[in-house]
Amino acid sequence: MNWYERYLENQNNSFLKRGKVFVLYGPRRVGKTELLKKLIAGFEGKKYSGTGNNLELREILSSPKLNSIITYFGKYDLVFIDEVQRIPKIGYALKLLTDHFPEMTIVASGSSSFELSNKIGEPLTGRNTTCILYPISIFELYTQLGGMKVAEQLENLLLFGSYPEILNAEVIEDKIEYLIALRDSYLFKDILELENIRNPSKLTDLLKLLAFQIGHEVSLSELGNNLGIAKQSVERYLDLLEKTFILKRVGGFSRNLRKEIVKSSRYYFWDNGIRNALINNFNPINQRNDRGMLWENFLFMERLKTKHYKRIFSNDYFWRTYDKQEIDLVEERDGNLFGYEFKYSPRKIKAPLAWQKAYPESGFQVISKENFLEFLI
């Protein structure tokens, strides 16, 4: 199996600091554990590696007592805990470690952002560094393989996504089989284990509806009517699906112009392969009528990955008016606006007239197959 080099491997372990907790989180099956094991392999000193699945470790850390912490962990220079979202009150246990062992390096990983943020965030304010590990990005593939290899794999990336196992699978049937297993076994695992969901099948039904609404505003009331559940339940499900790295929400941009839509949201899937597995459609690009949706989803998420790894900070929006002028992605960076329209086939398109009038100093660019690499690297 090939190991695709991740961006974090080239950072000289700058995030592994004494007296600090480094938290790596992200979707299941994207290689968090393997990456962290690789990063700490060359660490000099006595190391401990454990997992939140270990009952004894969970018991010690979930009822943190100073004497126990000192006894069990006092001799280690580095502590690595995987699946940390399974340990109740883990934030307070990690705080005790950082308080009493300022020379210790602590590494934690997990697959559920809302659990990690709730359990780790407040106790470790100012003492932790967090990073998200996405499915493998175009930015990372380009660095390792070069532009032509990425271009040759573009259709596969649009159809099957970029989970490590998918990139390693050479046979299409193996890719499909893996995505279906991921869909059925891991997609809702954190939600079902950690939240009281009465109708888990509604999560799948909700995602299927959203799969056909990529690039369109979502009506919570309409989704609720289609699913036979309350609007408030839809809102809760969407929040959970976002916090478990299945969906990404983006809101509308406005500077208070009457014609601009701001109250609705759009949703993107973290991975194209997962989206296609949910609707059981892996047909080639030239046989699909949702090609535009796949392209938009792909570009939005890949741009997000690139900005995360390169530490480009922006507020992200879509822009649309009630008379249906729109821009797929608006980035607000350093006080400037940049608009991007996503078109699979190259086209010459001008910025919408309402956009030009309202924001004459803003940038505008169409991203197609011809220039997508420049946009993502």
Buried (B, 14 or more C-beta within 10 A) or exposed (E): EEEBBBBBEEEEBEBBEEBBBBBBBBBBBBBBBEBBBBBBEEBEEEBBBBBBEBEEBBEBBBEBEEEBBBEBBEEBBBBBBBBBBBBBBBBBBBBBBBEEBEEBBBBBBBBBBBBBBBBBEEBBEEBBBBBBBBBBBBBBBBBBBEEEEBEEBBEBBBBBBBBBBBBBBEEEEEBBEBBBEBBEEBBBEBBEEBBEBEEEEBBBBBBBBBBEBBBBBBBBEEBBEEBEBEBEBBEBBBEBBBBBBBBBEBBBBBEEEEEBBBEBBBBBBBBBBBBBBBEEBBEEBEEBEBBBBBBBBBBBBBBBBBBBBEEEEBEBBBBBBEEEBBBBBBBBBEEEBBBBBBBBEEEEEEBBEBBEEBBEEBEBBBBBEEEBBEBBB
